[in-house]
Amino acid sequence: MTSLAPVPHTSGADPGLRASDADPGLRASDADRDRVAGVPAEALATGRLTSVEHADRLEATYNSVTVGELAPIIRDLPEATPAAGRSPLR
């Protein structure tokens, strides 16, 4: 499912991904979910999560409706390292 219209973000950070001033009730976009999904993926690759924990978090990520539901999924994980030439996840 894709968004009908993009919602501008004026805080300078992706909403709900660790931005304390973001509205947790704001609906998450596919791009928000994809950015969050990258964090547990890197945590799995570096041994911070088991494959079961990763699968659980990935399922929760793609079932999330709001950015408030996304934040707890990655709260205890370090930020993912961006690939060369790509912007940071948060």
N, C-alpha and C positions, 0 to 999 in steps of 0.2 A: 504494500500500500504506500502510495506517495502522498505528500502533503499537497493540498490544493493551492496554497500560497505560502511562500516562505515568511516566517515571522522574523522581523529584524531584531537583533540582539544588541542592545546599547551598552551593556555592562562591560564589554571588552573581553568577556570570558564566556565559554559555552555554558548555558544555563543548566543548573542541576548537577554538573559534573564535579563540583567542589566549590562553586561560587556561592558564598554565603548570602549574597544579596539577591540571588535568582529566585523567582517565584516557583515553588515546588509544584504548583498546580498547572504550570505551563505544559501543554502537550509536547511530548518528545517527537522529534523528527527521526526519519530513517538514518540520517547522518549522525544524529546524537547517539542512537543505538549502536551504529557502526563504530564510532569513536570509543564508546564505553566497552564494546566487545573486544577491542584491541588490548585493553589493559589486562584482563584475565588471561588472554592468549599469551602475552609476554610473561605473566606470572607463572603460567604453566611451563613455558619454555625455560624459565630460570629456576624452576623447582619450588616456587612459593605456593603453588596450588597442586593438588592431585588432579588426575583426569576426571574424577567424579565431581570434585569441587568446581572445576572449570566447566563441565557440562551443566551443572546446576546453575552457575552464574550466567552462562550463555543463554540458557533457557529463560531465566528471569529477565535478562537484558532484552531479549526480543519479545517478551510478553509485556514489557513495561509500556504504560500509556503516557505517564507524565515524567518530567525530569526529576521530580521528587522520588519516584520509584527507582530511578537509575543511580542516584547518588550512593545509597548504601551498598550497592553491588561492588563498588570499587573503593569505598572509604578506607579499607585497611590495606590497600595495595599501593605501591609506589607508582608514579607516573610512568607510562611506557616511553621508551626511547624512540623518538621519531626516526624514520628511515631517512637516509641522505636526500636532501632536496625537498623534504616534506615538512609541513608545519607541525608543531607539537599538538598533542591530543587535547590539551587544555590550555 
